[in-house]
Structure formats: C-alpha cells, structure tokens
C-alpha cells in the first residue's frame, strides 16, 4: 500500500516549492518586449532585488542557472593568466573555480573539506603570503548546497582586510539569498551571484550578478568581454530590450515580481530570515534526536556553521540513504535531495547521503510533515534512530509561536 496520493512535496534544495501565486502570475499571454508594462515591471524588480542582497550596487539579470552565473561573473573580471583563490567547503566553490580554470585563470583551491566551514585565519595567511598581490579575486560559497555548510563571509572579509590584500571578494549566494542573513555592502562583498529557484521562490532560469563600483572598475579595464555575459549593457542599456541581449524572459519576470512582492513587501525580509532560522532549528532538533540513537548523522556538527536553507545527512548503513529516499517518494509522496559531491560518482558510499531542503515558500506544517514522513520511513525500513525527534521539532515551533 502507498500513501503517496495527493499533492507531492519536493523537499530538495532547489528548485524550491513555488507559491501558487507565483505560478499563476506566469499564466498570461506574452507581452511586448520592447515597451509597455514590462519596462515598468523590470524597473520595479531592481530595487527589490538589491534590498534582498542588502546592496546599493548594481544588478544584472541573466537568463541562466547558477553554472551560467559562474561564467557571467568571471567573464566580466577574469582574463587568462589571472590568479584566483577558491575557498572550498563542498562542491560549488570548487565548481566556480573549474569555470575560471576553463577561462584560462590560474586557480588555487584552499580545501576545507566537506564537514565544516572555512577557517578565515588560513585564508588570511594565504593572502599575506601573496606579497605581490597576484591573487585577483577570492571566490567562496556562502552556503554550499551539497554539504549544507554556511561560511562566515564577514569574517572572511575581515581576514582579507587584516592581510591588506586588494583581491576582489566574490560570493556565491545561490543557496542562501533570502534564507540566510547576507549583507553585501556591510560585509564588503564586491560581487555576488544568486538565482531564482531557491529562496526567491521562482522557477529556475533567472540569474543575478550583483556588483559594486570596485568590481565595475575592473570590468572597465578588460579589453574584451563576451557580448552575452557583459554586465555593462544589462545595467546601462539605452533601450529596454538590450537589458537581456535579446528576448526578455517575460514570464519568469512576472513570476519574480510576484515572489518579490511576497518576500519584500508582504512578509518582509527580516521575518523571512527569522522564519528560515526557526524552521532550520526544527530540522536540526529532529535530526539530532535521530542521531543520538544511532540514526542518520548531520553532516555539519557545528550549529553555527549550518545553513538555514538545506540540511545534509548521511546514514550509518551504506544503503540506507537511498532506501529512505526511495521509500519517501514512493510511499509518502515526498522527494528528498540526493547526496551531491560527498563521494566520487560510482562509489557505493553515495547511497548513504540525503538532503532536506527547507528554503523559500515553506512553513511549519510543511517542514514538520517532512520530518514526520522521514520518521515513518525510518520505522518502516527498520533504520536505527533515536526517539523524540518529532517532539523536539514541535517544541521549536511552539517556542517560536509563544
């Protein structure tokens, strides 16, 4: 017997659950892409995007996923032979470094492993050692979606300042924007990339590169930039249609407008961040209870280094992660995230890992429902686990409402 009938729930770390209002905003005829309402709509998006990023800088909108944004950001700043320092705590900063290497950059990866945040003191030491200031930029993921670690970007900036190094600070916020606190200007971030499909609650396909004047000065010093990736026409276009180097992503823009209305103008960013923090603590409370009885292990032990958007876990038995994911989807109608980047492809250990996405349009009953379904799966599959997980998660929610 299966209990998976009804509306399926996608509890993966992106694409996140999209509000019905956002999806409905897309259900309309195509508009004029040269003039009219679309111009005003895009004009209204820019200040709201910058409000979420906490910046007075500029933002360029691309028709792209996160991998394209790696190329977009690098194309405006990096030339063959430039040296970059990648601060890696999982899969995604390293992937950004791979994109830079493909463009001819010399990339040094400072690898902090898969189960903890970066150490700003080590980064400071590396920058101090670069006495000739050959390193052009430091690349880091605020939240790595594979490991669920959250890096302290303010501490990284302080380390860079302490070293007296002029490198640009470039941050991947694809998994964190709108979920974890981020202060682009206050933390001295020069370039930040984000995408539509996670905390911004919009279908995959829109990408954003935020940049300040310091980064733009570097861009202006380059001899050439690929036309499509060049952020200059996207922020200084004389004609509206030039903003997108071709046809605008019309229906994605309608969806994003609705999502930003919900996030910025109705709920408000401070409340959204507090909501994500509370719901993350619900997940951690349950997972810590399971773990205490020999159940799935949280990938990040330090609560202060855990993402508020995604939680990565692994089971003690090598097959139980996949067994649990399969049971959840087939029997409970809930899809959990696969393990990503934790072991090499084809390694049997891959089957240990799963991830819970709790980002974007989520509330207490959605998160508690996922946790209860996982609990049922652990029982059904006879996977060892500690008691009291759901009570612990409920107490977190009860405390938030008290």
ZAMI-18813 format. One record per residue (C-alpha): y, x, z; residue in one letter; residue number from 0. Coordinates in steps of 0.02 Angstrom, whole numbers. Example, Ala and Ser with C-alpha at 12.3 -4.5 7.8 and 13.67 -1.06 7.14 Angstrom:
<torkes>
torke v -225; u 615; w 390; rest a; nr 0
torke v -53; u 684; w 357; rest s; nr 1
</torkes>
This chain:
<torkes>
torke v 0; u 0; w 0; rest x; nr 0
torke v 176; u 58; w -39; rest x; nr 1
torke v 339; u 5; w 43; rest x; nr 2
torke v 448; u 84; w -91; rest x; nr 3
torke v 505; u -79; w -172; rest x; nr 4
torke v 690; u -117; w -157; rest x; nr 5
torke v 837; u -5; w -192; rest x; nr 6
torke v 783; u 179; w -200; rest x; nr 7
torke v 878; u 305; w -96; rest x; nr 8
torke v 922; u 477; w -165; rest x; nr 9
torke v 937; u 592; w -14; rest x; nr 10
torke v 954; u 752; w -115; rest x; nr 11
torke v 1105; u 868; w -100; rest x; nr 12
torke v 1188; u 809; w -260; rest x; nr 13
torke v 1207; u 705; w -358; rest x; nr 14
torke v 1252; u 610; w -202; rest x; nr 15
torke v 1248; u 422; w -176; rest x; nr 16
torke v 1386; u 345; w -280; rest x; nr 17
torke v 1482; u 193; w -216; rest x; nr 18
torke v 1461; u 34; w -316; rest x; nr 19
torke v 1649; u 30; w -337; rest x; nr 20
torke v 1646; u 199; w -421; rest x; nr 21
torke v 1508; u 148; w -541; rest x; nr 22
torke v 1594; u -17; w -579; rest x; nr 23
torke v 1755; u 74; w -621; rest x; nr 24
torke v 1664; u 151; w -768; rest x; nr 25
torke v 1608; u -16; w -840; rest x; nr 26
torke v 1752; u -44; w -960; rest x; nr 27
torke v 1799; u -10; w -1142; rest x; nr 28
torke v 1858; u 162; w -1192; rest x; nr 29
torke v 2047; u 187; w -1177; rest x; nr 30
torke v 2170; u 276; w -1288; rest x; nr 31
torke v 2150; u 462; w -1253; rest x; nr 32
torke v 2324; u 509; w -1317; rest x; nr 33
torke v 2443; u 394; w -1225; rest x; nr 34
torke v 2450; u 245; w -1109; rest x; nr 35
torke v 2364; u 212; w -943; rest x; nr 36
torke v 2253; u 365; w -948; rest x; nr 37
torke v 2404; u 480; w -937; rest x; nr 38
torke v 2465; u 399; w -777; rest x; nr 39
torke v 2289; u 394; w -706; rest x; nr 40
torke v 2264; u 582; w -728; rest x; nr 41
torke v 2437; u 614; w -657; rest x; nr 42
torke v 2382; u 518; w -502; rest x; nr 43
torke v 2222; u 620; w -484; rest x; nr 44
torke v 2304; u 790; w -470; rest x; nr 45
torke v 2396; u 767; w -304; rest x; nr 46
torke v 2242; u 685; w -227; rest x; nr 47
torke v 2128; u 825; w -283; rest x; nr 48
torke v 2248; u 952; w -210; rest x; nr 49
torke v 2257; u 851; w -49; rest x; nr 50
torke v 2068; u 863; w -29; rest x; nr 51
torke v 2073; u 1050; w -66; rest x; nr 52
torke v 2222; u 1071; w 51; rest x; nr 53
torke v 2325; u 1167; w -77; rest x; nr 54
torke v 2494; u 1165; w -161; rest x; nr 55
torke v 2423; u 1267; w -304; rest x; nr 56
torke v 2363; u 1207; w -473; rest x; nr 57
torke v 2202; u 1124; w -526; rest x; nr 58
torke v 2120; u 1123; w -697; rest x; nr 59
torke v 1994; u 987; w -740; rest x; nr 60
torke v 1843; u 1029; w -848; rest x; nr 61
torke v 1701; u 930; w -925; rest x; nr 62
torke v 1571; u 1036; w -838; rest x; nr 63
torke v 1445; u 1056; w -700; rest x; nr 64
torke v 1453; u 1195; w -570; rest x; nr 65
torke v 1375; u 1327; w -680; rest x; nr 66
torke v 1510; u 1298; w -809; rest x; nr 67
torke v 1641; u 1317; w -673; rest x; nr 68
torke v 1573; u 1490; w -634; rest x; nr 69
torke v 1612; u 1535; w -814; rest x; nr 70
torke v 1779; u 1445; w -813; rest x; nr 71
torke v 1843; u 1535; w -659; rest x; nr 72
torke v 1781; u 1705; w -715; rest x; nr 73
torke v 1844; u 1688; w -894; rest x; nr 74
torke v 2022; u 1675; w -829; rest x; nr 75
torke v 2012; u 1829; w -718; rest x; nr 76
torke v 1875; u 1950; w -766; rest x; nr 77
torke v 1858; u 2074; w -908; rest x; nr 78
torke v 1711; u 2189; w -949; rest x; nr 79
torke v 1702; u 2333; w -827; rest x; nr 80
torke v 1790; u 2243; w -684; rest x; nr 81
torke v 1706; u 2264; w -515; rest x; nr 82
torke v 1664; u 2113; w -409; rest x; nr 83
torke v 1590; u 2097; w -235; rest x; nr 84
torke v 1473; u 1948; w -212; rest x; nr 85
torke v 1441; u 1892; w -33; rest x; nr 86
torke v 1272; u 1807; w -46; rest x; nr 87
torke v 1192; u 1691; w 82; rest x; nr 88
torke v 1073; u 1599; w -33; rest x; nr 89
torke v 1060; u 1559; w -216; rest x; nr 90
torke v 1231; u 1506; w -275; rest x; nr 91
torke v 1350; u 1650; w -243; rest x; nr 92
torke v 1217; u 1762; w -321; rest x; nr 93
torke v 1214; u 1645; w -471; rest x; nr 94
torke v 1402; u 1660; w -487; rest x; nr 95
torke v 1377; u 1848; w -487; rest x; nr 96
torke v 1248; u 1833; w -625; rest x; nr 97
torke v 1376; u 1738; w -729; rest x; nr 98
torke v 1501; u 1878; w -701; rest x; nr 99
torke v 1372; u 2010; w -748; rest x; nr 100
torke v 1340; u 1917; w -911; rest x; nr 101
torke v 1526; u 1935; w -949; rest x; nr 102
torke v 1515; u 2123; w -928; rest x; nr 103
torke v 1576; u 2139; w -749; rest x; nr 104
torke v 1503; u 2267; w -629; rest x; nr 105
torke v 1435; u 2161; w -487; rest x; nr 106
torke v 1389; u 2222; w -313; rest x; nr 107
torke v 1290; u 2095; w -212; rest x; nr 108
torke v 1302; u 2104; w -22; rest x; nr 109
torke v 1148; u 2004; w 26; rest x; nr 110
torke v 1145; u 1923; w 198; rest x; nr 111
torke v 976; u 1841; w 171; rest x; nr 112
torke v 928; u 1659; w 169; rest x; nr 113
torke v 940; u 1605; w 351; rest x; nr 114
torke v 1113; u 1647; w 413; rest x; nr 115
torke v 1297; u 1661; w 371; rest x; nr 116
torke v 1386; u 1815; w 307; rest x; nr 117
torke v 1450; u 1947; w 428; rest x; nr 118
torke v 1637; u 1973; w 399; rest x; nr 119
torke v 1630; u 2145; w 482; rest x; nr 120
torke v 1511; u 2208; w 347; rest x; nr 121
torke v 1624; u 2139; w 212; rest x; nr 122
torke v 1775; u 2222; w 293; rest x; nr 123
torke v 1683; u 2388; w 297; rest x; nr 124
torke v 1638; u 2374; w 113; rest x; nr 125
torke v 1818; u 2337; w 66; rest x; nr 126
torke v 1883; u 2480; w 173; rest x; nr 127
torke v 1763; u 2596; w 83; rest x; nr 128
torke v 1839; u 2544; w -83; rest x; nr 129
torke v 1990; u 2657; w -59; rest x; nr 130
torke v 2036; u 2649; w -243; rest x; nr 131
torke v 2041; u 2459; w -239; rest x; nr 132
torke v 1922; u 2446; w -385; rest x; nr 133
torke v 1849; u 2281; w -324; rest x; nr 134
torke v 1947; u 2146; w -414; rest x; nr 135
torke v 1877; u 1993; w -325; rest x; nr 136
torke v 1762; u 1939; w -184; rest x; nr 137
torke v 1650; u 1790; w -227; rest x; nr 138
torke v 1569; u 1681; w -94; rest x; nr 139
torke v 1496; u 1506; w -74; rest x; nr 140
torke v 1574; u 1405; w 67; rest x; nr 141
torke v 1411; u 1307; w 81; rest x; nr 142
torke v 1255; u 1365; w -7; rest x; nr 143
torke v 1161; u 1209; w -58; rest x; nr 144
torke v 993; u 1298; w -60; rest x; nr 145
torke v 997; u 1370; w 116; rest x; nr 146
torke v 1119; u 1244; w 195; rest x; nr 147
torke v 1220; u 1385; w 271; rest x; nr 148
torke v 1408; u 1368; w 294; rest x; nr 149
torke v 1512; u 1527; w 285; rest x; nr 150
torke v 1671; u 1556; w 385; rest x; nr 151
torke v 1798; u 1577; w 247; rest x; nr 152
torke v 1945; u 1600; w 365; rest x; nr 153
torke v 1852; u 1745; w 448; rest x; nr 154
torke v 1816; u 1820; w 277; rest x; nr 155
torke v 2000; u 1813; w 235; rest x; nr 156
torke v 2043; u 1898; w 400; rest x; nr 157
torke v 1917; u 2034; w 359; rest x; nr 158
torke v 1996; u 2062; w 189; rest x; nr 159
torke v 2169; u 2070; w 266; rest x; nr 160
torke v 2110; u 2191; w 401; rest x; nr 161
torke v 2043; u 2305; w 264; rest x; nr 162
torke v 2211; u 2294; w 174; rest x; nr 163
torke v 2121; u 2254; w 12; rest x; nr 164
torke v 2207; u 2162; w -132; rest x; nr 165
torke v 2050; u 2083; w -207; rest x; nr 166
torke v 2058; u 1900; w -253; rest x; nr 167
torke v 1960; u 1784; w -139; rest x; nr 168
torke v 1857; u 1661; w -242; rest x; nr 169
torke v 1759; u 1522; w -156; rest x; nr 170
torke v 1627; u 1401; w -221; rest x; nr 171
torke v 1655; u 1234; w -132; rest x; nr 172
torke v 1544; u 1130; w -245; rest x; nr 173
torke v 1433; u 1076; w -99; rest x; nr 174
torke v 1568; u 1068; w 34; rest x; nr 175
torke v 1728; u 990; w -33; rest x; nr 176
torke v 1760; u 825; w 56; rest x; nr 177
torke v 1616; u 858; w 178; rest x; nr 178
torke v 1659; u 1017; w 274; rest x; nr 179
torke v 1836; u 1067; w 326; rest x; nr 180
torke v 1915; u 1180; w 197; rest x; nr 181
torke v 2094; u 1245; w 194; rest x; nr 182
torke v 2130; u 1332; w 30; rest x; nr 183
torke v 2308; u 1385; w 66; rest x; nr 184
torke v 2295; u 1412; w 254; rest x; nr 185
torke v 2140; u 1520; w 230; rest x; nr 186
torke v 2218; u 1622; w 90; rest x; nr 187
torke v 2094; u 1574; w -45; rest x; nr 188
torke v 2153; u 1621; w -219; rest x; nr 189
torke v 2026; u 1524; w -325; rest x; nr 190
torke v 1912; u 1381; w -276; rest x; nr 191
torke v 1788; u 1285; w -382; rest x; nr 192
torke v 1721; u 1110; w -348; rest x; nr 193
torke v 1628; u 974; w -442; rest x; nr 194
torke v 1623; u 785; w -447; rest x; nr 195
torke v 1444; u 746; w -397; rest x; nr 196
torke v 1437; u 785; w -212; rest x; nr 197
torke v 1573; u 750; w -84; rest x; nr 198
torke v 1684; u 674; w -219; rest x; nr 199
torke v 1555; u 535; w -250; rest x; nr 200
torke v 1573; u 534; w -439; rest x; nr 201
torke v 1437; u 556; w -572; rest x; nr 202
torke v 1400; u 736; w -624; rest x; nr 203
torke v 1507; u 801; w -765; rest x; nr 204
torke v 1680; u 842; w -697; rest x; nr 205
torke v 1726; u 1013; w -630; rest x; nr 206
torke v 1884; u 1080; w -550; rest x; nr 207
torke v 1958; u 1254; w -536; rest x; nr 208
torke v 2096; u 1267; w -407; rest x; nr 209
torke v 2204; u 1423; w -414; rest x; nr 210
torke v 2363; u 1493; w -339; rest x; nr 211
torke v 2506; u 1593; w -414; rest x; nr 212
torke v 2424; u 1758; w -370; rest x; nr 213
torke v 2270; u 1715; w -472; rest x; nr 214
torke v 2377; u 1647; w -613; rest x; nr 215
torke v 2470; u 1812; w -622; rest x; nr 216
torke v 2303; u 1899; w -650; rest x; nr 217
torke v 2261; u 1771; w -785; rest x; nr 218
torke v 2425; u 1807; w -875; rest x; nr 219
torke v 2381; u 1991; w -879; rest x; nr 220
torke v 2223; u 1964; w -981; rest x; nr 221
torke v 2228; u 1998; w -1168; rest x; nr 222
torke v 2115; u 1853; w -1212; rest x; nr 223
torke v 2028; u 1705; w -1131; rest x; nr 224
torke v 1904; u 1588; w -1219; rest x; nr 225
torke v 2005; u 1438; w -1275; rest x; nr 226
torke v 1898; u 1306; w -1192; rest x; nr 227
torke v 1893; u 1393; w -1024; rest x; nr 228
torke v 2077; u 1444; w -1021; rest x; nr 229
torke v 2158; u 1354; w -875; rest x; nr 230
torke v 2336; u 1376; w -942; rest x; nr 231
torke v 2336; u 1230; w -1067; rest x; nr 232
torke v 2247; u 1122; w -939; rest x; nr 233
torke v 2392; u 1140; w -817; rest x; nr 234
torke v 2538; u 1170; w -936; rest x; nr 235
torke v 2495; u 1063; w -1087; rest x; nr 236
torke v 2639; u 994; w -1189; rest x; nr 237
torke v 2532; u 848; w -1249; rest x; nr 238
torke v 2414; u 748; w -1139; rest x; nr 239
torke v 2258; u 768; w -1246; rest x; nr 240
torke v 2274; u 958; w -1234; rest x; nr 241
torke v 2230; u 947; w -1048; rest x; nr 242
torke v 2047; u 931; w -1095; rest x; nr 243
torke v 2042; u 1039; w -1252; rest x; nr 244
torke v 1979; u 886; w -1345; rest x; nr 245
torke v 1922; u 713; w -1296; rest x; nr 246
torke v 1952; u 672; w -1114; rest x; nr 247
torke v 1805; u 623; w -1002; rest x; nr 248
torke v 1879; u 449; w -993; rest x; nr 249
torke v 1752; u 353; w -890; rest x; nr 250
torke v 1723; u 496; w -769; rest x; nr 251
torke v 1910; u 495; w -738; rest x; nr 252
torke v 1907; u 309; w -699; rest x; nr 253
torke v 1764; u 341; w -578; rest x; nr 254
torke v 1852; u 487; w -496; rest x; nr 255
torke v 2010; u 384; w -474; rest x; nr 256
torke v 1912; u 254; w -375; rest x; nr 257
torke v 1821; u 386; w -273; rest x; nr 258
torke v 1983; u 474; w -226; rest x; nr 259
torke v 2062; u 307; w -179; rest x; nr 260
torke v 1919; u 279; w -58; rest x; nr 261
torke v 1919; u 457; w 10; rest x; nr 262
torke v 2104; u 498; w 20; rest x; nr 263
torke v 2196; u 333; w 34; rest x; nr 264
torke v 2074; u 216; w 123; rest x; nr 265
torke v 1960; u 315; w 237; rest x; nr 266
torke v 2070; u 469; w 243; rest x; nr 267
torke v 2008; u 648; w 232; rest x; nr 268
torke v 2011; u 684; w 420; rest x; nr 269
torke v 1897; u 535; w 455; rest x; nr 270
torke v 1782; u 580; w 311; rest x; nr 271
torke v 1761; u 755; w 381; rest x; nr 272
torke v 1729; u 688; w 556; rest x; nr 273
torke v 1602; u 564; w 485; rest x; nr 274
torke v 1508; u 702; w 396; rest x; nr 275
torke v 1508; u 809; w 554; rest x; nr 276
torke v 1436; u 667; w 658; rest x; nr 277
torke v 1302; u 619; w 532; rest x; nr 278
torke v 1254; u 802; w 514; rest x; nr 279
torke v 1229; u 811; w 702; rest x; nr 280
torke v 1115; u 658; w 688; rest x; nr 281
torke v 1006; u 751; w 565; rest x; nr 282
torke v 1006; u 909; w 671; rest x; nr 283
torke v 961; u 813; w 829; rest x; nr 284
torke v 809; u 736; w 745; rest x; nr 285
torke v 758; u 898; w 663; rest x; nr 286
torke v 774; u 996; w 824; rest x; nr 287
torke v 661; u 870; w 911; rest x; nr 288
torke v 530; u 882; w 773; rest x; nr 289
torke v 541; u 1071; w 777; rest x; nr 290
torke v 516; u 1077; w 966; rest x; nr 291
torke v 342; u 1005; w 942; rest x; nr 292
torke v 287; u 1120; w 803; rest x; nr 293
torke v 364; u 1018; w 664; rest x; nr 294
torke v 475; u 1065; w 516; rest x; nr 295
torke v 591; u 1211; w 552; rest x; nr 296
torke v 778; u 1207; w 522; rest x; nr 297
torke v 823; u 1345; w 401; rest x; nr 298
torke v 986; u 1386; w 491; rest x; nr 299
torke v 962; u 1411; w 678; rest x; nr 300
torke v 1146; u 1427; w 722; rest x; nr 301
torke v 1228; u 1255; w 728; rest x; nr 302
torke v 1398; u 1334; w 695; rest x; nr 303
torke v 1335; u 1400; w 528; rest x; nr 304
torke v 1257; u 1238; w 466; rest x; nr 305
torke v 1327; u 1134; w 326; rest x; nr 306
torke v 1388; u 957; w 360; rest x; nr 307
torke v 1327; u 906; w 187; rest x; nr 308
torke v 1146; u 965; w 174; rest x; nr 309
torke v 1007; u 1021; w 291; rest x; nr 310
torke v 865; u 1134; w 231; rest x; nr 311
torke v 698; u 1134; w 321; rest x; nr 312
torke v 525; u 1207; w 299; rest x; nr 313
torke v 356; u 1152; w 364; rest x; nr 314
torke v 232; u 1260; w 458; rest x; nr 315
torke v 91; u 1225; w 337; rest x; nr 316
torke v 119; u 1289; w 161; rest x; nr 317
torke v 81; u 1123; w 77; rest x; nr 318
torke v 166; u 1000; w 194; rest x; nr 319
torke v 341; u 1005; w 121; rest x; nr 320
torke v 283; u 943; w -48; rest x; nr 321
torke v 162; u 821; w 32; rest x; nr 322
torke v 304; u 748; w 134; rest x; nr 323
torke v 423; u 737; w -14; rest x; nr 324
torke v 290; u 651; w -119; rest x; nr 325
torke v 248; u 527; w 20; rest x; nr 326
torke v 432; u 488; w 48; rest x; nr 327
torke v 464; u 448; w -134; rest x; nr 328
torke v 303; u 353; w -168; rest x; nr 329
torke v 285; u 259; w -5; rest x; nr 330
torke v 461; u 242; w 66; rest x; nr 331
torke v 572; u 246; w -89; rest x; nr 332
torke v 670; u 397; w -25; rest x; nr 333
torke v 690; u 555; w -128; rest x; nr 334
torke v 716; u 717; w -32; rest x; nr 335
torke v 780; u 878; w -108; rest x; nr 336
torke v 659; u 1012; w -165; rest x; nr 337
torke v 661; u 1187; w -94; rest x; nr 338
torke v 778; u 1290; w -201; rest x; nr 339
torke v 796; u 1478; w -209; rest x; nr 340
torke v 698; u 1513; w -50; rest x; nr 341
torke v 550; u 1597; w -135; rest x; nr 342
torke v 511; u 1655; w -311; rest x; nr 343
torke v 452; u 1523; w -436; rest x; nr 344
torke v 263; u 1502; w -431; rest x; nr 345
torke v 249; u 1562; w -251; rest x; nr 346
torke v 140; u 1439; w -153; rest x; nr 347
torke v 263; u 1453; w -9; rest x; nr 348
torke v 383; u 1348; w -116; rest x; nr 349
torke v 288; u 1194; w -56; rest x; nr 350
torke v 350; u 1220; w 123; rest x; nr 351
torke v 530; u 1179; w 86; rest x; nr 352
torke v 630; u 1019; w 76; rest x; nr 353
torke v 813; u 971; w 96; rest x; nr 354
torke v 904; u 819; w 161; rest x; nr 355
torke v 1069; u 778; w 78; rest x; nr 356
torke v 1196; u 689; w 189; rest x; nr 357
torke v 1353; u 704; w 86; rest x; nr 358
torke v 1480; u 587; w 10; rest x; nr 359
torke v 1454; u 399; w 23; rest x; nr 360
torke v 1339; u 398; w 175; rest x; nr 361
torke v 1344; u 304; w 340; rest x; nr 362
torke v 1241; u 287; w 498; rest x; nr 363
torke v 1109; u 166; w 436; rest x; nr 364
torke v 1079; u 269; w 279; rest x; nr 365
torke v 1054; u 432; w 375; rest x; nr 366
torke v 954; u 350; w 514; rest x; nr 367
torke v 846; u 264; w 383; rest x; nr 368
torke v 807; u 430; w 300; rest x; nr 369
torke v 762; u 507; w 469; rest x; nr 370
torke v 651; u 359; w 516; rest x; nr 371
torke v 564; u 371; w 348; rest x; nr 372
torke v 533; u 557; w 373; rest x; nr 373
torke v 464; u 517; w 545; rest x; nr 374
torke v 345; u 390; w 466; rest x; nr 375
torke v 292; u 520; w 337; rest x; nr 376
torke v 255; u 649; w 471; rest x; nr 377
torke v 147; u 522; w 561; rest x; nr 378
torke v 59; u 460; w 404; rest x; nr 379
torke v 19; u 637; w 346; rest x; nr 380
torke v -28; u 699; w 519; rest x; nr 381
torke v 102; u 838; w 509; rest x; nr 382
torke v 137; u 908; w 683; rest x; nr 383
torke v 307; u 863; w 756; rest x; nr 384
torke v 395; u 839; w 921; rest x; nr 385
torke v 435; u 671; w 998; rest x; nr 386
torke v 603; u 587; w 1025; rest x; nr 387
torke v 684; u 629; w 859; rest x; nr 388
torke v 748; u 456; w 818; rest x; nr 389
torke v 811; u 428; w 995; rest x; nr 390
torke v 905; u 593; w 986; rest x; nr 391
torke v 985; u 547; w 820; rest x; nr 392
torke v 1030; u 373; w 884; rest x; nr 393
torke v 1116; u 447; w 1036; rest x; nr 394
torke v 1228; u 549; w 921; rest x; nr 395
torke v 1278; u 393; w 826; rest x; nr 396
torke v 1301; u 294; w 987; rest x; nr 397
torke v 1413; u 430; w 1057; rest x; nr 398
torke v 1520; u 428; w 901; rest x; nr 399
torke v 1549; u 240; w 919; rest x; nr 400
torke v 1580; u 243; w 1106; rest x; nr 401
</torkes>
